[in-house]
Amino acid sequence: MEPLVGIAQFRELLAGSGLEEWQLGVASAAIRSYCGWHVTPVVIETVTLDGDGGTILSLPTLRLVSLVEVRVQGEAVEDVEWSSDGSLRGKWPDRWRSIEVTMEHGYDQPADLLGVLVDAAARAVNSELGGAAETIGPFSFTASEGSTVMYAHELQILDRYRLPRLP
């Protein structure tokens, strides 16, 4: 199996070529992975969901701007009641992959989240790639903590945008 990153790109990154763009992409992906959805910007997206036979359907968003279309087992459903938190009220089938929703959702430019992104990417760019821990007399210097590390106060900010985990 091929490595995830080719040797030429790896060498370029070690030399610093394209490192800022790479780390910005890595930090963005880490934030989106942690939050469980794209968060920003506002986009129109179609998702396919499992029905559980209940009356409330939770969409993978925390900010629903508009509901474009809902289809249940291929049939369009009109006048679905919805909340800006991404909750839909209706009668949903107990069937996997039976509901298709096209929605406009996301945040425009959440300054607190973008601050976390910029800080995490800047730390990653400014850390020594592949560095080793070192002790000189009474002073210790730690190695790079890796590509993207989020501190506790940053995770508290990201928690505001994180989808709740389902049981």
Order of alpha helices (4+ residues) and beta strands (2+ residues): alpha-alpha-beta-beta-beta-beta-beta-beta-beta-alpha-beta-beta-alpha
